[in-house]
């Protein structure tokens, strides 16, 4: 049976003492990523302003529509009793 050839290690050259170096097969844990902390600006942003303006516009549209229906037709939720019937004009003789 043939003997396999191995490279001569440095331990054999240095007098026969064998030193083992412990190596881990696991890779080192990655260094923790640095997190940059960004402070939010004070005050309202663009999205907040758009939401507030939209809510005010919807409320105004609802109130104007209800007022129109109340004054013209006597119906609606808030301005129901604000209907004034047009005056009856008697024919001029």
Secondary structure as GFF3:
##gff-version 3
##sequence-region A 1 93
A	DSSP	alpha_helix	10	13	.	.	.	ID=ss1
A	DSSP	alpha_helix	46	73	.	.	.	ID=ss2
A	DSSP	three_ten_helix	80	82	.	.	.	ID=ss3
###
